[in-house]
Amino acid sequence: MDQVSLVIILLAALLIPLIMAKFKINSLPTAVKEIIVGIVIGPSVFNFVNTSDLISQLSTIGVIVLLFLSGLEIDFSLFKKRRTALTPLEQKNAVNTPKYSPVRLSVYAYSTIIVLSLLLAAAFKVSGLFSDFWLAAILFGTISLGIVIAALKEQELLSKAFGQTILLISVFGELVPMMGLTLYASVYGSNSQSLWLLLLILAVAALLLLRFKPFFRFYQNINKSTTQLDIRLAFFLIVTMVTVAESVGAENILGAFVAGIVLKLLNPSETTRERLDAIGYGFFIPIFFITTGVDLNLRTLLTSGKTLLLIPLFFLAYMVAKIGGYWVLKLRFKQANALAGTALTATTMTMVLAVLRVAKSMKTITSDQSGAFLLAALLTCVISPLIFNKFYSAEKEDLVKTAVHFIGANLSTVPVAQQLRKGWYDVSMYTNHPENYQTYHVQVPVTLMENFTAQDLQDHGVFDTDILVLGHIDAERNYELAKAAKAYGVRRIIVRFEDRNVLNEHEDELRELGVEVYNTPEANITLLRALIESPSTLLLLNDTENSIYEVRVLNHLYTDVQIKNLQFAQDITISQVIRNRKLIAPNGNTTIMYGDRLIFTGNKQTAAQIRQALATAN
């Protein structure tokens, strides 16, 4: 019977994503779907499945792996001050942006959550609806980091200030309740030991981090498919930290969570993370979520009048506890987005399940109360993402065009500037020739300058740009200005060299500085050769509807996906993939990896949007 129940659970885990994809049900998080299915196949509806010792053990492993992966989700770089200095353009733009950083906003926002959670817990205790003050406060302060990350990824917001702020609030929403749960279990648990012993968990974690960090890169270098050393290390960390946690009277999920943080600080590769996700979300975690639904007997829960009263009250408490964040988010973001972000942080599930699991093992909560907390959390996972998607729209600071400044207005630069202005670029041109100014200033924005010295250009803000194109005919002047611009802090510089002798003399130096160079005669030779060897090249270049694009893939939504499965595969043709400085001739089965440079052709209207989507860091 145990094996039959397990087969049914695994079959349900297999069919859930297939059915949801078939009927395009994307509004609910996967965890919520799995819990609902567990309710349907459990005693609440069809009673196909009953939990057994085997299923309970697999479910326990599932929650341990889930908390481990939650610890692995935390991006500690968000808490650090930026190491690389801001470019002058970023410093200039920063003057007009609010002073509230994502870290500062997240600290303020979660502080309001702590205060409101304590007040709500006190209200429930005074009213007699739920007497465990500290447990209620911990539950009301939880946020589901996994669901928040999924929602932010879908909107491509993780690289933006708004997304980083919401992400940090959610990180606090897992870290703080986890620490609170540990103290709660240590004080009120029957197996609790001295609180100072909890420091052993951190000591062991620090020891493991220091011990494995120098050798982790070595492990990655010798890692093979038959050894999978990174995965072995991950499970060694999990088992070690879980054992230490249980030995000092703490909960196993704390050990798993700390193990995830240790591995995160070791900076594992994306491939390692993907394999761990595959193991967790492919087998253990679905069993945990489905079993959670099976254990919810709605027939019993919904017959209790007090439980029916607690479900909407707990739901309101989850939402109200996060409402203070609205006024904090308004300090930097527009009102609709402040509401959207507040709603998203009200999403709670993962930590609620973990907290309830511990509370039930400690016998500090009844099954009816646990069920009410869980059903209320389910409601937040249904309603909060809907509110977020309804109200969120791009912030003004995220709609800034890429600034491109051209030094030199001539037949080589003006046509390019005219075309770029039609796209997502803010173009400015500068010339020291009055004749060229008179010729071109009507067609493109051109500024006439008396001198083209580095100091003059700096004083006029010419170096305050994202991309600087040195298109002047004077090669020596371009060389000197390129060095000055690089020293000033311009991130990307493109330099024209018509004199090959000058280019030969300075090419190596400029390339080491990261300056891009081009020579018109060589470009013409390359084009002519391409026309001879590939006559269709001329047709493509003269095609007014299609064009050639190059883009570096930075959006994780499109990585580890085969070309044939890209949602826009029919709209573009990928001709080359550049990976680790090697050219790959792609086909439909080629998998796109993070950091790949794609050379593709497509319709100018749709391809430009696709290029922007691929290049958006997420």
CORBEL-V85695 format. One record per backbone hydrogen bond with DSSP energy under -0.5 kcal/mol. CO is the residue of the C=O (numbers start at 1). NH is the residue of the N-H. E is the energy in kcal/mol with one decimal. If there is no record, write none. Layout:
BEGIN
co:CO nh:NH e:E
co:CO nh:NH e:E
END
This chain:
BEGIN
co:1 nh:5 e:-2.3
co:2 nh:6 e:-2.2
co:3 nh:7 e:-2.4
co:4 nh:8 e:-2.3
co:5 nh:9 e:-2.3
co:6 nh:10 e:-2.6
co:7 nh:11 e:-2.5
co:8 nh:12 e:-2.5
co:9 nh:13 e:-2.4
co:10 nh:14 e:-1.8
co:11 nh:15 e:-2.4
co:12 nh:16 e:-2.3
co:13 nh:17 e:-0.7
co:14 nh:18 e:-0.7
co:15 nh:19 e:-3.0
co:16 nh:20 e:-2.6
co:17 nh:21 e:-2.1
co:18 nh:22 e:-2.1
co:19 nh:23 e:-2.3
co:20 nh:25 e:-2.5
co:21 nh:24 e:-0.5
co:24 nh:26 e:-1.1
co:29 nh:33 e:-1.9
co:30 nh:34 e:-2.4
co:31 nh:35 e:-2.1
co:32 nh:36 e:-2.5
co:33 nh:37 e:-2.4
co:34 nh:38 e:-2.2
co:35 nh:39 e:-2.1
co:36 nh:40 e:-2.0
co:37 nh:41 e:-2.6
co:38 nh:42 e:-1.1
co:39 nh:45 e:-0.7
co:40 nh:46 e:-2.4
co:41 nh:48 e:-1.6
co:41 nh:49 e:-1.9
co:42 nh:45 e:-1.4
co:42 nh:47 e:-3.1
co:52 nh:56 e:-2.7
co:53 nh:57 e:-2.2
co:54 nh:58 e:-2.3
co:55 nh:59 e:-2.5
co:56 nh:60 e:-2.2
co:57 nh:61 e:-2.2
co:58 nh:62 e:-2.0
co:59 nh:63 e:-2.1
co:60 nh:64 e:-1.9
co:61 nh:65 e:-2.7
co:62 nh:66 e:-2.3
co:63 nh:67 e:-2.3
co:64 nh:68 e:-2.0
co:65 nh:69 e:-2.6
co:66 nh:70 e:-1.8
co:67 nh:71 e:-2.1
co:68 nh:72 e:-1.6
co:69 nh:73 e:-0.8
co:70 nh:73 e:-0.7
co:70 nh:74 e:-0.6
co:71 nh:74 e:-0.7
co:74 nh:76 e:-0.9
co:75 nh:78 e:-1.4
co:76 nh:79 e:-1.4
co:77 nh:80 e:-0.8
co:87 nh:91 e:-2.6
co:88 nh:92 e:-2.6
co:89 nh:93 e:-2.7
co:90 nh:94 e:-2.1
co:91 nh:95 e:-0.8
co:92 nh:95 e:-0.7
co:93 nh:96 e:-1.1
co:94 nh:97 e:-0.9
co:99 nh:101 e:-0.8
co:101 nh:105 e:-2.7
co:102 nh:106 e:-2.4
co:103 nh:107 e:-2.1
co:104 nh:108 e:-2.2
co:105 nh:109 e:-2.9
co:106 nh:110 e:-2.7
co:107 nh:111 e:-1.7
co:108 nh:112 e:-1.7
co:109 nh:113 e:-1.5
co:110 nh:114 e:-2.3
co:111 nh:115 e:-2.1
co:112 nh:116 e:-2.6
co:113 nh:117 e:-2.5
co:114 nh:118 e:-2.1
co:115 nh:119 e:-2.1
co:116 nh:120 e:-2.7
co:117 nh:121 e:-2.4
co:118 nh:122 e:-2.0
co:119 nh:123 e:-2.1
co:120 nh:124 e:-2.3
co:121 nh:125 e:-1.9
co:122 nh:126 e:-2.8
co:123 nh:127 e:-2.2
co:124 nh:128 e:-0.8
co:124 nh:129 e:-1.1
co:124 nh:130 e:-1.6
co:125 nh:128 e:-0.6
co:131 nh:133 e:-1.3
co:132 nh:136 e:-2.1
co:133 nh:137 e:-2.2
co:134 nh:138 e:-2.2
co:135 nh:139 e:-2.3
co:136 nh:140 e:-2.7
co:137 nh:141 e:-1.2
co:139 nh:142 e:-1.3
co:143 nh:145 e:-1.1
co:144 nh:148 e:-2.0
co:145 nh:149 e:-2.7
co:146 nh:150 e:-2.0
co:147 nh:151 e:-2.1
co:148 nh:152 e:-2.5
co:149 nh:153 e:-2.6
co:150 nh:154 e:-2.0
co:151 nh:155 e:-1.3
co:152 nh:157 e:-2.6
co:153 nh:156 e:-1.3
co:157 nh:160 e:-1.6
co:157 nh:163 e:-0.6
co:160 nh:164 e:-2.7
co:161 nh:165 e:-2.1
co:162 nh:166 e:-2.3
co:163 nh:167 e:-2.4
co:164 nh:168 e:-2.3
co:165 nh:169 e:-2.2
co:166 nh:170 e:-2.0
co:167 nh:171 e:-2.1
co:168 nh:172 e:-2.3
co:169 nh:173 e:-1.7
co:171 nh:174 e:-1.3
co:171 nh:175 e:-2.9
co:172 nh:176 e:-2.2
co:172 nh:177 e:-0.5
co:173 nh:143 e:-1.4
co:174 nh:178 e:-1.7
co:175 nh:179 e:-2.3
co:176 nh:180 e:-2.8
co:177 nh:181 e:-3.0
co:178 nh:182 e:-1.9
co:179 nh:183 e:-2.2
co:180 nh:184 e:-2.6
co:181 nh:185 e:-2.8
co:182 nh:186 e:-2.1
co:183 nh:187 e:-2.2
co:184 nh:188 e:-2.7
co:185 nh:189 e:-1.6
co:189 nh:192 e:-1.0
co:194 nh:197 e:-1.3
co:195 nh:198 e:-1.9
co:196 nh:199 e:-1.5
co:197 nh:200 e:-1.7
co:198 nh:201 e:-1.2
co:198 nh:202 e:-0.9
co:199 nh:203 e:-2.4
co:200 nh:204 e:-2.9
co:201 nh:205 e:-2.3
co:202 nh:206 e:-2.6
co:203 nh:207 e:-2.3
co:204 nh:208 e:-2.7
co:205 nh:209 e:-2.3
co:206 nh:210 e:-2.6
co:207 nh:211 e:-2.4
co:208 nh:212 e:-2.4
co:209 nh:213 e:-1.9
co:210 nh:214 e:-0.6
co:212 nh:216 e:-1.1
co:213 nh:216 e:-0.7
co:213 nh:217 e:-0.6
co:215 nh:219 e:-2.5
co:216 nh:220 e:-2.2
co:217 nh:221 e:-1.8
co:218 nh:222 e:-1.7
co:219 nh:223 e:-0.8
co:224 nh:227 e:-0.9
co:224 nh:228 e:-3.3
co:228 nh:232 e:-2.2
co:229 nh:233 e:-2.6
co:230 nh:234 e:-1.9
co:231 nh:235 e:-2.2
co:232 nh:236 e:-2.0
co:233 nh:237 e:-2.5
co:234 nh:238 e:-2.2
co:235 nh:239 e:-2.5
co:236 nh:240 e:-2.5
co:237 nh:241 e:-2.7
co:238 nh:242 e:-2.7
co:239 nh:243 e:-2.3
co:240 nh:244 e:-2.4
co:241 nh:245 e:-2.6
co:242 nh:246 e:-2.4
co:243 nh:247 e:-1.9
co:244 nh:248 e:-1.5
co:245 nh:250 e:-2.7
co:246 nh:249 e:-1.0
co:248 nh:193 e:-0.5
co:251 nh:254 e:-0.9
co:251 nh:255 e:-1.2
co:252 nh:256 e:-2.1
co:253 nh:257 e:-2.4
co:254 nh:258 e:-2.5
co:255 nh:259 e:-2.2
co:256 nh:260 e:-1.9
co:257 nh:261 e:-1.7
co:258 nh:262 e:-2.4
co:259 nh:263 e:-2.3
co:260 nh:264 e:-2.1
co:261 nh:265 e:-2.3
co:262 nh:266 e:-1.0
co:263 nh:268 e:-0.6
co:264 nh:267 e:-1.7
co:269 nh:273 e:-1.9
co:270 nh:274 e:-2.3
co:271 nh:275 e:-2.1
co:272 nh:276 e:-2.2
co:273 nh:277 e:-2.5
co:274 nh:278 e:-2.2
co:275 nh:279 e:-2.3
co:276 nh:280 e:-2.8
co:277 nh:281 e:-2.7
co:277 nh:282 e:-0.5
co:278 nh:282 e:-1.1
co:279 nh:283 e:-1.0
co:279 nh:284 e:-1.1
co:280 nh:283 e:-0.5
co:280 nh:285 e:-2.7
co:283 nh:287 e:-1.1
co:284 nh:288 e:-1.7
co:285 nh:289 e:-2.4
co:286 nh:290 e:-2.7
co:287 nh:291 e:-2.4
co:288 nh:292 e:-2.0
co:289 nh:293 e:-1.7
co:290 nh:294 e:-2.2
co:291 nh:295 e:-2.4
co:292 nh:296 e:-0.6
co:293 nh:296 e:-0.7
co:294 nh:43 e:-0.6
co:295 nh:297 e:-1.0
co:296 nh:298 e:-1.2
co:297 nh:300 e:-0.8
co:297 nh:301 e:-2.3
co:298 nh:302 e:-2.8
co:300 nh:303 e:-0.9
co:301 nh:304 e:-1.4
co:303 nh:305 e:-0.6
co:304 nh:308 e:-2.1
co:305 nh:309 e:-1.5
co:306 nh:310 e:-2.3
co:307 nh:311 e:-2.1
co:308 nh:312 e:-0.8
co:309 nh:313 e:-1.3
co:310 nh:314 e:-3.5
co:311 nh:315 e:-2.2
co:312 nh:316 e:-2.4
co:313 nh:317 e:-2.1
co:314 nh:318 e:-2.6
co:315 nh:319 e:-1.9
co:316 nh:320 e:-3.5
co:317 nh:321 e:-2.2
co:318 nh:322 e:-0.5
co:319 nh:322 e:-1.1
co:320 nh:323 e:-1.3
co:322 nh:325 e:-1.4
co:323 nh:326 e:-1.5
co:323 nh:327 e:-0.5
co:324 nh:327 e:-0.6
co:324 nh:328 e:-1.1
co:325 nh:329 e:-2.9
co:326 nh:330 e:-1.6
co:328 nh:331 e:-1.5
co:329 nh:332 e:-1.5
co:329 nh:333 e:-3.0
co:334 nh:338 e:-2.3
co:335 nh:339 e:-2.1
co:336 nh:340 e:-2.3
co:337 nh:341 e:-3.1
co:338 nh:342 e:-2.1
co:339 nh:343 e:-2.3
co:340 nh:344 e:-2.2
co:341 nh:345 e:-2.0
co:342 nh:346 e:-0.7
co:343 nh:346 e:-0.8
co:344 nh:347 e:-1.5
co:347 nh:144 e:-2.7
co:349 nh:353 e:-2.7
co:350 nh:354 e:-2.0
co:351 nh:355 e:-3.2
co:352 nh:356 e:-2.8
co:353 nh:357 e:-2.1
co:354 nh:358 e:-2.0
co:355 nh:359 e:-2.8
co:356 nh:360 e:-2.5
co:357 nh:361 e:-1.7
co:358 nh:362 e:-1.8
co:359 nh:363 e:-0.5
co:359 nh:364 e:-2.3
co:359 nh:365 e:-0.5
co:360 nh:363 e:-0.6
co:366 nh:370 e:-2.6
co:367 nh:371 e:-2.6
co:368 nh:372 e:-2.1
co:369 nh:373 e:-2.4
co:370 nh:374 e:-2.3
co:371 nh:375 e:-2.7
co:372 nh:376 e:-2.1
co:373 nh:377 e:-1.9
co:374 nh:378 e:-2.2
co:375 nh:379 e:-1.8
co:376 nh:380 e:-1.6
co:377 nh:381 e:-1.6
co:378 nh:382 e:-1.1
co:379 nh:383 e:-2.8
co:380 nh:384 e:-2.0
co:382 nh:386 e:-0.6
co:383 nh:387 e:-2.1
co:384 nh:388 e:-2.4
co:385 nh:389 e:-2.6
co:386 nh:390 e:-1.6
co:387 nh:391 e:-2.0
co:388 nh:392 e:-2.2
co:395 nh:398 e:-1.2
co:396 nh:399 e:-1.4
co:397 nh:400 e:-0.5
co:402 nh:426 e:-2.9
co:403 nh:466 e:-0.9
co:403 nh:467 e:-2.2
co:404 nh:428 e:-2.1
co:405 nh:407 e:-0.5
co:405 nh:469 e:-3.0
co:406 nh:408 e:-0.7
co:406 nh:430 e:-2.2
co:407 nh:471 e:-1.6
co:408 nh:410 e:-0.6
co:410 nh:414 e:-2.7
co:413 nh:417 e:-2.4
co:414 nh:418 e:-2.5
co:415 nh:419 e:-1.8
co:416 nh:420 e:-2.5
co:417 nh:421 e:-1.8
co:419 nh:422 e:-1.1
co:420 nh:423 e:-1.7
co:420 nh:425 e:-0.6
co:423 nh:425 e:-1.2
co:424 nh:402 e:-1.6
co:425 nh:427 e:-0.7
co:426 nh:404 e:-2.5
co:428 nh:406 e:-2.9
co:429 nh:447 e:-2.5
co:430 nh:408 e:-3.6
co:431 nh:449 e:-2.8
co:432 nh:434 e:-0.6
co:433 nh:437 e:-2.1
co:434 nh:438 e:-2.5
co:435 nh:439 e:-1.8
co:436 nh:440 e:-2.5
co:437 nh:441 e:-2.3
co:440 nh:443 e:-1.1
co:440 nh:444 e:-2.1
co:444 nh:446 e:-0.8
co:445 nh:429 e:-2.1
co:447 nh:431 e:-2.4
co:453 nh:457 e:-2.5
co:454 nh:458 e:-2.2
co:455 nh:459 e:-2.5
co:456 nh:460 e:-1.8
co:457 nh:462 e:-2.5
co:457 nh:463 e:-0.6
co:458 nh:461 e:-1.4
co:461 nh:464 e:-1.0
co:463 nh:465 e:-1.8
co:466 nh:492 e:-1.0
co:467 nh:405 e:-2.5
co:468 nh:470 e:-0.6
co:468 nh:494 e:-2.9
co:469 nh:407 e:-2.9
co:469 nh:471 e:-1.1
co:470 nh:496 e:-2.6
co:473 nh:475 e:-0.9
co:474 nh:478 e:-2.1
co:475 nh:479 e:-2.2
co:476 nh:480 e:-2.2
co:477 nh:481 e:-2.7
co:478 nh:482 e:-2.3
co:479 nh:483 e:-1.8
co:480 nh:484 e:-2.1
co:481 nh:485 e:-2.9
co:482 nh:486 e:-2.2
co:483 nh:487 e:-2.4
co:484 nh:488 e:-1.8
co:485 nh:489 e:-1.4
co:485 nh:490 e:-2.2
co:492 nh:468 e:-2.2
co:493 nh:516 e:-2.7
co:494 nh:470 e:-3.2
co:495 nh:518 e:-2.0
co:498 nh:500 e:-0.8
co:499 nh:503 e:-1.9
co:500 nh:504 e:-2.8
co:501 nh:505 e:-1.7
co:502 nh:506 e:-1.6
co:503 nh:507 e:-2.3
co:506 nh:510 e:-2.4
co:507 nh:511 e:-2.6
co:508 nh:512 e:-2.0
co:509 nh:513 e:-1.3
co:510 nh:515 e:-2.8
co:511 nh:514 e:-1.0
co:516 nh:495 e:-3.0
co:518 nh:497 e:-2.5
co:519 nh:523 e:-2.3
co:520 nh:524 e:-2.4
co:521 nh:525 e:-2.3
co:522 nh:526 e:-2.6
co:523 nh:527 e:-2.1
co:524 nh:528 e:-2.6
co:525 nh:529 e:-2.5
co:526 nh:530 e:-2.1
co:527 nh:531 e:-2.3
co:528 nh:532 e:-2.0
co:529 nh:533 e:-2.8
co:530 nh:534 e:-3.0
co:534 nh:537 e:-2.6
co:535 nh:538 e:-1.0
co:535 nh:539 e:-0.8
co:536 nh:540 e:-2.2
co:537 nh:541 e:-2.7
co:538 nh:542 e:-2.3
co:539 nh:543 e:-0.7
co:540 nh:543 e:-0.5
co:545 nh:604 e:-3.2
co:547 nh:602 e:-1.5
co:549 nh:600 e:-2.4
co:551 nh:553 e:-0.5
co:551 nh:598 e:-3.1
co:552 nh:554 e:-0.7
co:553 nh:595 e:-2.8
co:554 nh:556 e:-0.7
co:554 nh:618 e:-1.6
co:555 nh:558 e:-2.0
co:556 nh:559 e:-0.9
co:561 nh:592 e:-2.6
co:562 nh:565 e:-1.7
co:563 nh:566 e:-1.4
co:566 nh:569 e:-1.9
co:568 nh:571 e:-1.7
co:568 nh:572 e:-0.9
co:571 nh:603 e:-0.7
co:573 nh:575 e:-0.7
co:573 nh:601 e:-2.1
co:576 nh:599 e:-2.4
co:577 nh:579 e:-0.6
co:577 nh:584 e:-2.6
co:578 nh:597 e:-2.3
co:579 nh:582 e:-1.5
co:582 nh:579 e:-2.8
co:584 nh:577 e:-2.0
co:584 nh:586 e:-0.9
co:587 nh:590 e:-1.8
co:588 nh:564 e:-2.5
co:590 nh:563 e:-2.3
co:592 nh:560 e:-3.4
co:592 nh:561 e:-0.7
co:593 nh:596 e:-1.9
co:596 nh:553 e:-3.1
co:596 nh:598 e:-0.6
co:597 nh:578 e:-3.1
co:598 nh:551 e:-2.0
co:598 nh:600 e:-0.6
co:599 nh:575 e:-2.3
co:599 nh:576 e:-1.6
co:600 nh:549 e:-3.2
co:601 nh:573 e:-2.4
co:602 nh:547 e:-1.8
co:603 nh:607 e:-3.4
co:604 nh:608 e:-0.8
co:605 nh:609 e:-0.7
co:606 nh:610 e:-2.2
co:607 nh:611 e:-2.8
co:608 nh:612 e:-1.9
co:609 nh:613 e:-2.2
co:610 nh:614 e:-2.5
co:611 nh:615 e:-1.8
co:612 nh:616 e:-0.8
co:613 nh:616 e:-0.6
co:614 nh:554 e:-2.5
co:614 nh:555 e:-1.5
co:615 nh:617 e:-0.6
co:617 nh:159 e:-0.6
END
